[in-house]
């Protein structure tokens, strides 16, 4: 249910994927707008003119000056540098705030925001001992914020236990060959006209 005028935070942003995709959605930038497609060469199926007209119509809808409230944070400064580079390559670097920040410092005084994230879940053996603290910190931060929603992809079997609450909804997903879950913690909808901004 996230829309471009709402707050969105990814506290484990890594290379910036969720924040960049959100910024593209908010600015009405079509997926794949910055790249070519092999099918463009298949003129026996679709003429090049049709592709060009479609691209032009999508470009007309773009609004790269839209006001957004999107933040990506990560504890690793190297990942923040990569995320900034990726956002610039996607043409949305001005629409996202990237910050070096650990999840235990995540907070907001605003209401009705969204956490959309893919936290660590033990793909590397050295991560396993830190997972309970990471998920406890995420849960504390999330529940301290006023009427926020959280959508989290994780393969960590004890995610809900350490978040501190069962998800409102769960959906099985696969990340490559690894089974994960989409945990959905659904916050209240804001009253009409009362969406708070950062």
Backbone bond lengths (Angstrom), bond angles and torsions (degrees), N, CA, C in turn:
res aa  C-N    CA-C-N  psi(-1)  N-CA   C-N-CA  omega(-1)  CA-C   N-CA-C  phi
1 X - - - 1.464 - - 1.534 113.53 -
2 X 1.359 118.33 1.22 1.463 119.88 -179.70 1.517 110.43 -63.74
3 X 1.319 115.52 137.23 1.460 123.09 174.07 1.518 107.29 -123.73
4 X 1.326 116.02 160.20 1.455 121.79 -173.05 1.510 115.80 -61.90
5 X 1.335 118.63 -18.04 1.469 120.25 -179.98 1.529 112.06 -90.34
6 X 1.335 117.31 2.45 1.461 120.90 -178.74 1.525 110.43 -101.16
7 X 1.309 116.23 157.87 1.465 122.25 176.77 1.530 109.41 -70.03
8 X 1.320 116.29 136.88 1.465 121.67 174.82 1.516 108.65 -136.90
9 X 1.326 116.04 130.35 1.462 121.89 179.91 1.529 108.62 -129.90
10 X 1.333 115.94 132.80 1.462 121.41 168.52 1.523 107.16 -116.14
11 X 1.339 117.87 104.15 1.464 120.28 -176.13 1.531 114.51 -79.48
12 X 1.323 117.50 -2.86 1.469 122.55 175.24 1.526 107.21 -129.84
13 X 1.330 116.95 57.52 1.460 120.65 -165.41 1.519 114.66 -70.16
14 X 1.341 118.49 -20.14 1.458 119.20 179.82 1.519 111.03 51.97
15 X 1.323 117.33 -123.68 1.464 121.13 -177.77 1.520 113.17 -80.69
16 X 1.333 117.92 1.43 1.456 121.77 171.49 1.513 116.35 96.59
17 X 1.317 118.31 9.76 1.464 121.32 -171.80 1.522 114.13 -52.89
18 X 1.337 118.26 -55.12 1.473 119.51 -176.10 1.527 111.61 -63.14
19 X 1.327 116.97 -43.50 1.469 120.26 -179.84 1.531 111.02 -63.33
20 X 1.310 116.99 -41.70 1.466 121.05 -179.63 1.527 110.53 -66.54
21 X 1.325 117.10 -44.93 1.469 120.01 178.13 1.531 110.57 -61.58
22 X 1.327 116.83 -40.52 1.465 120.22 178.86 1.532 110.77 -63.99
23 X 1.319 116.59 -43.43 1.471 120.06 179.01 1.518 110.92 -62.38
24 X 1.328 116.95 -39.81 1.465 120.22 177.48 1.528 111.07 -63.97
25 X 1.333 116.47 -40.56 1.467 119.97 176.99 1.529 110.44 -62.21
26 X 1.333 116.46 -46.51 1.469 120.62 -177.77 1.534 111.40 -62.34
27 X 1.328 116.62 -35.25 1.466 121.58 -178.71 1.527 112.72 -90.35
28 X 1.315 117.16 4.78 1.475 122.51 -179.22 1.521 112.26 57.45
29 X 1.335 116.34 39.30 1.463 121.40 176.60 1.526 106.89 -90.63
30 X 1.310 116.52 122.37 1.465 121.28 -176.62 1.525 110.74 -64.90
31 X 1.335 117.92 142.97 1.463 120.35 175.03 1.530 110.07 -57.09
32 X 1.315 116.97 135.16 1.462 120.97 179.01 1.513 114.35 75.43
33 X 1.344 117.45 12.39 1.469 120.54 -175.90 1.522 112.47 -61.26
34 X 1.309 117.34 -27.39 1.456 120.04 -176.56 1.519 114.71 -95.75
35 X 1.330 116.94 14.07 1.464 117.93 -178.28 1.522 110.29 -138.43
36 X 1.318 115.37 167.72 1.451 121.40 176.30 1.515 110.95 -95.78
37 X 1.328 116.16 167.21 1.453 122.48 -179.95 1.524 109.18 -127.71
38 X 1.305 117.31 138.40 1.462 122.08 178.85 1.524 110.90 -54.34
39 X 1.313 116.91 -37.15 1.468 121.31 -177.65 1.531 112.67 -62.17
40 X 1.335 117.35 -18.31 1.466 119.15 177.94 1.530 111.86 -63.24
41 X 1.320 116.79 -23.13 1.473 120.83 179.70 1.529 112.32 -86.30
42 X 1.302 118.22 -4.73 1.462 121.38 -177.73 1.528 110.56 -88.18
43 X 1.311 116.64 65.82 1.463 121.16 -174.89 1.521 113.30 -67.41
44 X 1.327 117.63 -16.01 1.465 119.62 175.48 1.543 110.76 -72.74
45 X 1.348 117.00 -13.72 1.465 121.80 177.63 1.524 110.51 -104.78
46 X 1.331 117.26 -50.74 1.465 122.38 -178.76 1.521 109.24 -137.64
47 X 1.313 116.51 129.82 1.459 120.92 -179.41 1.530 110.81 -68.92
48 X 1.327 115.61 149.38 1.464 122.04 179.83 1.538 110.91 -56.19
49 X 1.317 117.02 -35.78 1.466 122.35 179.89 1.536 110.71 -57.40
50 X 1.322 117.73 -39.24 1.473 121.91 -179.34 1.526 109.94 -64.08
51 X 1.343 116.73 -43.36 1.455 120.91 176.98 1.531 110.59 -60.67
52 X 1.315 116.31 -46.89 1.473 120.31 -177.68 1.521 111.59 -63.45
53 X 1.322 116.99 -39.76 1.476 120.39 178.14 1.530 110.67 -65.37
54 X 1.342 116.16 -41.22 1.467 119.78 178.96 1.522 110.64 -63.40
55 X 1.346 116.43 -45.28 1.474 119.95 179.25 1.520 110.95 -61.98
56 X 1.329 117.16 -41.97 1.467 120.64 -179.57 1.523 110.88 -63.44
57 X 1.336 116.78 -39.44 1.470 118.84 -179.04 1.525 110.89 -67.19
58 X 1.353 117.46 -35.83 1.456 119.75 177.07 1.522 111.16 -69.84
59 X 1.350 116.92 -39.53 1.469 120.01 179.66 1.528 111.76 -62.98
60 X 1.318 117.19 -33.57 1.475 121.08 178.76 1.521 111.64 -63.61
61 X 1.314 117.62 -29.60 1.470 121.50 -178.74 1.523 113.13 -80.01
62 X 1.334 117.39 -17.80 1.461 120.85 -175.52 1.524 111.76 -62.74
63 X 1.323 115.45 142.59 1.467 122.09 175.08 1.525 107.44 -138.64
64 X 1.320 116.02 86.68 1.471 120.83 -176.89 1.529 112.03 -78.44
65 X 1.319 117.36 -0.29 1.470 120.77 177.00 1.525 111.31 -103.64
66 X 1.314 116.85 8.64 1.457 121.31 179.95 1.533 109.58 -59.51
67 X 1.319 116.45 147.76 1.466 120.95 175.34 1.521 108.47 -84.31
68 X 1.325 116.27 126.72 1.461 120.57 179.23 1.522 110.18 -125.42
69 X 1.320 115.01 166.72 1.464 122.94 179.56 1.529 107.50 -134.69
70 X 1.326 115.51 60.63 1.459 122.96 -173.99 1.524 109.21 -115.33
71 X 1.325 115.87 127.23 1.462 121.16 179.07 1.520 109.61 -128.92
72 X 1.316 115.42 133.72 1.459 121.65 171.12 1.520 107.62 -115.73
73 X 1.312 116.50 130.18 1.466 118.93 178.01 1.521 109.32 -132.34
74 X 1.311 114.42 156.97 1.458 121.08 -179.94 1.523 107.24 -158.84
75 X 1.313 116.77 151.29 1.460 120.78 179.64 1.533 111.37 -76.98
76 X 1.330 117.07 -18.31 1.463 123.03 -174.85 1.531 110.70 -97.00
77 X 1.334 118.54 112.45 1.473 120.15 -178.73 1.525 112.83 -62.41
78 X 1.328 117.86 -28.58 1.468 120.11 177.83 1.527 110.74 -65.36
79 X 1.334 117.13 -37.17 1.462 120.39 178.39 1.525 111.02 -70.13
80 X 1.322 117.24 -36.16 1.464 119.75 177.03 1.531 109.89 -62.43
81 X 1.328 117.10 -41.47 1.472 120.65 178.13 1.529 110.33 -62.07
82 X 1.320 117.72 -41.63 1.467 121.62 178.63 1.532 110.15 -65.85
83 X 1.334 116.93 -43.65 1.469 120.77 179.53 1.525 111.05 -60.52
84 X 1.328 117.39 -42.43 1.471 120.73 178.51 1.527 110.71 -62.56
85 X 1.323 116.06 -41.83 1.467 120.49 178.66 1.531 110.63 -63.40
86 X 1.328 117.06 -42.85 1.465 121.18 179.24 1.531 111.69 -65.63
87 X 1.328 116.70 -39.52 1.469 120.28 178.37 1.527 110.51 -64.67
88 X 1.321 116.87 -40.25 1.465 120.44 177.49 1.525 110.22 -63.53
89 X 1.331 117.61 -42.59 1.464 121.07 178.92 1.525 111.60 -62.75
90 X 1.340 117.05 -31.70 1.464 121.54 178.67 1.526 112.14 -84.24
91 X 1.342 117.22 -6.70 1.464 120.96 179.04 1.507 114.60 78.48
92 X 1.350 117.29 20.58 1.469 120.27 -177.49 1.528 112.46 -124.49
93 X 1.337 116.86 17.72 1.466 119.16 -176.12 1.521 112.48 -61.31
94 X 1.321 118.85 -28.04 1.463 121.28 178.64 1.523 113.36 -78.55
95 X 1.323 117.27 -4.68 1.469 120.72 -176.36 1.525 113.29 -104.48
96 X 1.338 116.45 -2.67 1.469 120.73 -175.77 1.520 109.64 -129.71
97 X 1.319 116.12 138.34 1.461 120.80 171.26 1.529 107.10 -101.38
98 X 1.326 116.11 121.79 1.460 120.64 176.27 1.518 108.23 -105.91
99 X 1.363 115.47 135.45 1.461 120.31 -178.53 1.519 111.14 -137.89
100 X 1.315 115.10 142.37 1.461 120.48 170.86 1.524 106.23 -81.18
101 X 1.335 115.69 113.80 1.464 119.82 -173.05 1.522 109.11 -159.29
102 X 1.318 116.52 134.93 1.470 119.19 175.15 1.524 108.64 -84.10
103 X 1.320 116.18 153.12 1.455 121.17 -174.99 1.527 112.03 -62.03
104 X 1.317 118.17 -27.34 1.467 118.70 -179.75 1.528 112.26 -71.39
105 X 1.335 117.92 -8.01 1.470 121.25 176.32 1.529 111.79 -105.00
106 X 1.320 117.84 5.08 1.457 122.34 179.24 1.528 109.85 -68.91
107 X 1.335 116.60 127.50 1.465 120.35 177.02 1.524 109.28 -160.81
108 X 1.317 115.23 161.05 1.459 121.44 173.91 1.516 108.32 -157.09
109 X 1.322 115.54 141.72 1.463 120.48 175.16 1.522 111.00 -90.68
110 X 1.338 116.92 -5.26 1.462 121.61 -178.38 1.524 110.55 -88.08
111 X 1.325 116.30 160.02 1.459 122.05 -178.40 1.523 110.94 -107.22
112 X 1.316 114.45 162.08 1.461 123.77 170.16 1.531 114.01 65.52
113 X 1.315 117.22 32.01 1.452 120.53 176.14 1.522 111.49 -89.66
114 X 1.316 114.70 179.13 1.461 122.18 -179.13 1.517 110.39 -129.39
115 X 1.323 115.91 135.65 1.459 121.99 164.08 1.526 105.22 -103.07
116 X 1.313 116.72 123.76 1.463 121.86 174.37 1.518 105.30 -127.21
117 X 1.338 116.27 116.01 1.462 117.76 -168.39 1.525 113.38 -154.29
118 X 1.310 114.01 164.11 1.465 123.90 177.20 1.534 106.31 -134.09
119 X 1.342 117.19 79.96 1.473 119.59 -176.51 1.522 111.87 -70.61
120 X 1.325 117.16 168.14 1.472 119.59 176.35 1.529 110.01 -58.88
121 X 1.335 116.40 145.99 1.465 117.94 176.28 1.514 113.20 -141.32
122 X 1.333 115.39 33.54 1.455 119.81 169.57 1.508 115.23 85.06
123 X 1.354 117.19 24.11 1.462 118.60 176.15 1.523 110.33 -62.43
124 X 1.337 115.75 -32.30 1.471 120.74 176.28 1.526 107.80 -105.88
125 X 1.309 116.74 136.00 1.470 121.08 -176.11 1.515 112.52 -57.10
126 X 1.339 116.94 -33.69 1.467 119.09 -177.16 1.532 112.47 -68.84
127 X 1.349 117.59 -14.95 1.461 121.04 179.43 1.523 112.82 -79.91
128 X 1.331 117.48 -23.94 1.455 120.52 -166.43 1.525 114.17 -57.81
129 X 1.325 117.97 -38.94 1.463 120.52 -178.20 1.527 112.80 -69.44
130 X 1.317 117.21 -23.88 1.472 120.31 -177.08 1.529 112.68 -90.40
131 X 1.332 117.74 -12.35 1.469 120.03 -173.21 1.526 114.35 -60.25
132 X 1.344 120.52 -45.90 1.469 117.74 179.81 1.529 112.92 -55.47
133 X 1.333 117.94 -44.21 1.470 120.47 -179.74 1.526 111.76 -65.86
134 X 1.337 117.10 -38.73 1.467 120.55 179.27 1.527 110.13 -61.65
135 X 1.330 116.57 -47.95 1.469 119.97 -177.45 1.528 111.98 -72.03
136 X 1.334 117.90 -34.16 1.474 119.78 174.07 1.525 110.39 -61.60
137 X 1.342 116.08 -45.50 1.469 120.62 -179.85 1.520 110.84 -62.46
138 X 1.327 117.03 -42.40 1.469 120.45 178.26 1.521 110.59 -62.23
139 X 1.336 116.89 -44.76 1.463 120.39 179.04 1.520 112.24 -62.23
140 X 1.336 117.22 -44.73 1.476 120.29 179.04 1.529 110.73 -59.91
141 X 1.342 115.66 -45.34 1.472 119.47 -179.09 1.525 110.53 -63.49
142 X 1.315 116.44 -45.90 1.465 120.98 -177.76 1.524 111.50 -61.66
143 X 1.319 117.37 -49.26 1.468 119.99 -176.09 1.526 112.83 -71.72
144 X 1.329 117.64 -16.58 1.471 120.22 177.60 1.524 112.02 -81.64
145 X 1.333 117.34 -11.92 1.462 120.21 -177.74 1.527 110.33 -95.99
146 X 1.312 115.93 143.71 1.464 124.40 -169.71 1.531 112.32 -75.46
147 X 1.332 115.85 109.50 1.468 121.67 174.73 1.528 114.58 57.18
148 X 1.310 117.19 38.36 1.461 120.97 177.09 1.524 110.02 -84.98
149 X 1.329 115.23 159.52 1.456 123.12 172.41 1.525 107.94 -113.10
150 X 1.343 116.07 152.75 1.457 118.90 176.29 1.525 109.12 -137.21
151 X 1.326 114.02 131.15 1.461 122.28 176.03 1.524 105.87 -122.07
152 X 1.324 116.37 116.35 1.460 121.34 -170.54 1.526 110.06 -131.67
153 X 1.325 115.90 128.81 1.459 121.12 173.27 1.521 107.72 -98.21
154 X 1.330 116.55 126.01 1.465 119.61 -179.94 1.523 110.67 -153.46
155 X 1.308 114.66 146.53 1.453 121.34 172.92 1.524 111.78 -104.01
156 X 1.332 116.42 9.70 1.462 120.96 -178.68 1.527 108.99 -82.33
157 X 1.314 116.69 116.87 1.467 121.43 -173.97 1.529 112.76 -61.56
158 X 1.347 118.01 -28.55 1.465 121.41 -178.15 1.527 112.97 -98.44
159 X 1.323 117.61 19.26 1.469 120.60 -176.65 1.525 111.85 -54.60
160 X 1.321 117.96 -52.35 1.468 120.32 -177.47 1.525 111.57 -63.11
161 X 1.320 116.04 -39.14 1.472 119.88 -179.76 1.523 110.79 -56.38
162 X 1.330 116.60 -47.72 1.464 119.26 -175.63 1.534 112.89 -84.63
163 X 1.329 118.03 -24.01 1.469 120.07 170.95 1.524 108.58 -62.43
164 X 1.328 116.43 -36.63 1.465 121.05 176.58 1.505 114.51 105.46
165 X 1.336 117.10 6.95 1.462 119.77 179.98 1.523 108.40 -163.91
166 X 1.331 115.76 146.58 1.455 119.73 174.05 1.523 109.25 -70.73
167 X 1.310 116.02 144.81 1.463 120.64 178.45 1.526 110.07 -67.80
168 X 1.335 116.03 151.15 1.465 120.41 175.80 1.525 110.74 -66.97
169 X 1.328 115.51 -36.04 1.461 121.55 177.55 1.513 108.47 -144.52
170 X 1.344 115.55 152.22 1.459 120.86 175.04 1.518 108.31 -135.94
171 X 1.323 114.73 147.00 1.459 119.73 175.96 1.518 108.55 -138.66
172 X 1.318 116.65 132.15 1.457 121.95 -179.92 1.530 109.18 -74.16
173 X 1.336 116.36 133.06 1.460 123.15 176.62 1.517 108.53 -134.45
174 X 1.310 116.18 161.03 1.457 120.39 173.20 1.513 109.28 -119.48
175 X 1.322 115.91 130.54 1.458 123.49 175.13 1.525 104.78 -105.50
176 X 1.347 116.36 94.69 1.451 119.42 -168.06 1.520 107.37 66.70
177 X 1.304 117.03 -124.64 1.469 120.95 177.79 1.528 112.08 -95.85
178 X 1.327 117.05 -0.79 1.464 120.50 -176.58 1.532 110.72 -89.90
179 X 1.308 116.32 127.18 1.457 120.56 177.18 1.520 109.80 -74.03
180 X 1.305 116.32 132.39 1.461 121.93 175.49 1.525 107.87 -133.30
181 X 1.309 114.90 175.85 1.462 120.93 175.63 1.521 108.59 -127.91
182 X 1.320 115.51 145.16 1.457 120.84 168.23 1.523 105.84 -95.60
183 X 1.334 115.81 109.04 1.462 121.88 179.20 1.524 107.91 -91.50
184 X 1.333 115.71 125.31 1.458 120.63 -176.82 1.531 109.90 -116.15
185 X 1.314 115.49 113.48 1.462 123.14 174.80 1.515 105.66 -108.01
186 X 1.311 116.48 106.96 1.460 121.09 -167.92 1.519 110.33 -99.07
187 X 1.326 115.96 114.59 1.463 121.65 179.24 1.517 111.68 -83.94
188 X 1.315 115.23 172.32 1.462 121.02 179.41 1.527 110.57 -66.65
189 X 1.308 115.94 150.04 1.463 120.31 174.18 1.525 108.51 -80.67
190 X 1.316 116.43 144.91 1.471 117.87 178.85 1.517 110.98 -72.27
191 X 1.329 116.96 148.28 1.461 119.23 172.97 1.528 108.89 -60.71
192 X 1.305 117.46 148.91 1.470 120.56 -178.67 1.506 110.77 -53.72
193 X 1.343 115.04 132.75 1.457 120.75 177.46 1.511 114.79 77.23
194 X 1.345 117.39 6.89 1.468 119.36 -176.45 1.513 112.96 -120.09
195 X 1.325 117.92 29.56 1.457 119.91 177.21 1.519 107.57 -74.16
196 X 1.326 115.54 123.31 1.466 120.29 179.19 1.513 109.63 -88.83
197 X 1.298 115.88 146.50 1.457 122.24 -179.59 1.524 109.52 -112.29
198 X 1.347 115.79 161.06 1.465 120.77 176.86 1.512 109.04 -64.89
